[in-house]
Amino acid sequence: MSNVEKKKLGVFIAIAYGVMLIMTVFMYISFKKAYDVTPFVQTLMMYPACGVIIGKLCFRDKEKPLPIAGYTVFLITTAALIIMSIVSAFIPLVEDGVSLWIVYVNRAVMIGSVVGYILFWLCGREKRKNSGLSRNNVILSIFFIVLFIVLFFVKYYLLAVYSIITKQADVSILSETTKAIFDLTLWKSLGGISLYLPLSIFMYLGEEYGWRYYFQPILQKKFGLRLGVIILGILWGVWHIAPDFMYYTKDSGVQQLCTQIIACIALAIFFGYAYMKTKNIWALAIMHFINNNFTAVMGGGGSDALQGNTIRWSMLPIIVLMYLPLFIFIFAPTYSKKKQAQQMTVQEVEGAV
């Protein structure tokens, strides 16, 4: 890795993890005051991409033009979210029991997502290629998105099978699971929330652009294709430590963190495989959207369904079982190409595809 690449990596880590730690202080202040910390959780998703963008802008190759306008919109949107999150820790704005800060943050994300995506679309093929934002392998990308949706629901059947084996339920739970999954009301809810994708794409691009596009190739180059994504999953899971203790649960943070790491390793394996095959970061952002929002709907509602849960140690083996369909992709032949990992160039690490 050249000095420039090391500097870019330093910028990425400083922003993705450093800003996260600084904002955790303000999140804790908000948490102790019993304010809604949702703005901090939403803003958190933006940091990894900001780390990549700022690194690219600070140490850019002038011969490779970048989508400056789109990058600027992303950074401005993130700055606005950071400011609103910090202010929300000291000045609560509540109307009819709802935090107005969440409304403001969502509006900022919506504006940024729409304007930013248009700018990334209009910037030209060369700039998208240099920034890793090309819409590559569209058909294959759609296949992976559909496959991920199928595997998302398979885990509920595995949970049902576990209940049968442990005699917590009889065989009828399989038909009940099928009925629940194919319920028209559920799919109306999933379809309705999916309409929000174009208005929130920045948050999911925020993570995927950092983890999959930038950090994954670096870790794979150093540790190999297979071990690289596993290490990424662990680092990605630990990165969620603040919401694990102050958002997803308030009484079982350690167990939630372990659950988060398990989920992130599984997702890193599948998402990593999909990215290696498609080189389409937008497809990964869509899958990330599906994972987060479909989970909320299956939990019984919106983002509120993800908050304040209690995780017991006995649930961890069940979590592993539910994510088994994603874990098995670690054995895919693509992850065995050691020679490919050893021959990765600086350009591939940069994600210039």
ChimeraX attribute file (.defattr): number of C-alpha atoms within 10 A of each C-alpha:
attribute: neighborCount
match mode: 1-to-1
recipient: residues
	/A:1	13
	/A:2	8
	/A:3	8
	/A:4	14
	/A:5	17
	/A:6	11
	/A:7	15
	/A:8	23
	/A:9	19
	/A:10	14
	/A:11	21
	/A:12	25
	/A:13	18
	/A:14	16
	/A:15	22
	/A:16	24
	/A:17	20
	/A:18	14
	/A:19	16
	/A:20	22
	/A:21	16
	/A:22	11
	/A:23	20
	/A:24	20
	/A:25	14
	/A:26	19
	/A:27	28
	/A:28	19
	/A:29	17
	/A:30	23
	/A:31	18
	/A:32	11
	/A:33	12
	/A:34	10
	/A:35	19
	/A:36	20
	/A:37	23
	/A:38	22
	/A:39	23
	/A:40	28
	/A:41	20
	/A:42	19
	/A:43	25
	/A:44	26
	/A:45	22
	/A:46	28
	/A:47	27
	/A:48	26
	/A:49	29
	/A:50	25
	/A:51	26
	/A:52	26
	/A:53	25
	/A:54	18
	/A:55	20
	/A:56	20
	/A:57	14
	/A:58	12
	/A:59	12
	/A:60	15
	/A:61	11
	/A:62	8
	/A:63	6
	/A:64	12
	/A:65	16
	/A:66	24
	/A:67	23
	/A:68	16
	/A:69	15
	/A:70	21
	/A:71	21
	/A:72	16
	/A:73	18
	/A:74	25
	/A:75	20
	/A:76	14
	/A:77	22
	/A:78	27
	/A:79	15
	/A:80	16
	/A:81	25
	/A:82	22
	/A:83	12
	/A:84	20
	/A:85	26
	/A:86	18
	/A:87	15
	/A:88	25
	/A:89	23
	/A:90	13
	/A:91	12
	/A:92	15
	/A:93	14
	/A:94	13
	/A:95	8
	/A:96	6
	/A:97	7
	/A:98	11
	/A:99	18
	/A:100	15
	/A:101	22
	/A:102	22
	/A:103	12
	/A:104	16
	/A:105	23
	/A:106	18
	/A:107	14
	/A:108	19
	/A:109	25
	/A:110	21
	/A:111	16
	/A:112	25
	/A:113	24
	/A:114	15
	/A:115	17
	/A:116	23
	/A:117	19
	/A:118	12
	/A:119	17
	/A:120	21
	/A:121	17
	/A:122	14
	/A:123	17
	/A:124	14
	/A:125	15
	/A:126	15
	/A:127	20
	/A:128	20
	/A:129	19
	/A:130	19
	/A:131	25
	/A:132	23
	/A:133	24
	/A:134	21
	/A:135	18
	/A:136	18
	/A:137	14
	/A:138	14
	/A:139	10
	/A:140	15
	/A:141	24
	/A:142	14
	/A:143	14
	/A:144	22
	/A:145	19
	/A:146	13
	/A:147	12
	/A:148	22
	/A:149	15
	/A:150	12
	/A:151	16
	/A:152	19
	/A:153	17
	/A:154	17
	/A:155	20
	/A:156	18
	/A:157	19
	/A:158	18
	/A:159	18
	/A:160	23
	/A:161	18
	/A:162	16
	/A:163	17
	/A:164	16
	/A:165	12
	/A:166	10
	/A:167	10
	/A:168	11
	/A:169	14
	/A:170	13
	/A:171	13
	/A:172	10
	/A:173	17
	/A:174	19
	/A:175	12
	/A:176	12
	/A:177	16
	/A:178	13
	/A:179	11
	/A:180	14
	/A:181	17
	/A:182	10
	/A:183	11
	/A:184	11
	/A:185	11
	/A:186	16
	/A:187	15
	/A:188	11
	/A:189	15
	/A:190	18
	/A:191	12
	/A:192	11
	/A:193	16
	/A:194	16
	/A:195	10
	/A:196	13
	/A:197	19
	/A:198	13
	/A:199	20
	/A:200	20
	/A:201	22
	/A:202	27
	/A:203	26
	/A:204	24
	/A:205	27
	/A:206	23
	/A:207	23
	/A:208	28
	/A:209	29
	/A:210	24
	/A:211	25
	/A:212	27
	/A:213	30
	/A:214	23
	/A:215	23
	/A:216	26
	/A:217	27
	/A:218	26
	/A:219	20
	/A:220	24
	/A:221	21
	/A:222	14
	/A:223	17
	/A:224	20
	/A:225	27
	/A:226	23
	/A:227	16
	/A:228	23
	/A:229	31
	/A:230	23
	/A:231	17
	/A:232	24
	/A:233	25
	/A:234	19
	/A:235	16
	/A:236	19
	/A:237	21
	/A:238	17
	/A:239	19
	/A:240	20
	/A:241	21
	/A:242	22
	/A:243	23
	/A:244	26
	/A:245	20
	/A:246	24
	/A:247	22
	/A:248	24
	/A:249	20
	/A:250	17
	/A:251	14
	/A:252	18
	/A:253	21
	/A:254	16
	/A:255	20
	/A:256	25
	/A:257	23
	/A:258	20
	/A:259	22
	/A:260	23
	/A:261	21
	/A:262	21
	/A:263	23
	/A:264	24
	/A:265	24
	/A:266	26
	/A:267	23
	/A:268	28
	/A:269	27
	/A:270	23
	/A:271	27
	/A:272	30
	/A:273	22
	/A:274	24
	/A:275	22
	/A:276	17
	/A:277	15
	/A:278	20
	/A:279	25
	/A:280	23
	/A:281	25
	/A:282	22
	/A:283	26
	/A:284	27
	/A:285	23
	/A:286	20
	/A:287	24
	/A:288	22
	/A:289	21
	/A:290	21
	/A:291	15
	/A:292	13
	/A:293	21
	/A:294	23
	/A:295	19
	/A:296	18
	/A:297	19
	/A:298	17
	/A:299	13
	/A:300	12
	/A:301	14
	/A:302	16
	/A:303	15
	/A:304	15
	/A:305	15
	/A:306	18
	/A:307	17
	/A:308	16
	/A:309	17
	/A:310	13
	/A:311	20
	/A:312	12
	/A:313	13
	/A:314	9
	/A:315	11
	/A:316	16
	/A:317	11
	/A:318	17
	/A:319	17
	/A:320	17
	/A:321	15
	/A:322	24
	/A:323	22
	/A:324	17
	/A:325	18
	/A:326	22
	/A:327	19
	/A:328	12
	/A:329	20
	/A:330	21
	/A:331	11
	/A:332	13
	/A:333	8
	/A:334	15
	/A:335	22
	/A:336	14
	/A:337	13
	/A:338	15
	/A:339	10
	/A:340	15
	/A:341	21
	/A:342	14
	/A:343	10
	/A:344	15
	/A:345	14
	/A:346	15
	/A:347	10
	/A:348	16
	/A:349	20
	/A:350	20
	/A:351	22
	/A:352	19
	/A:353	18
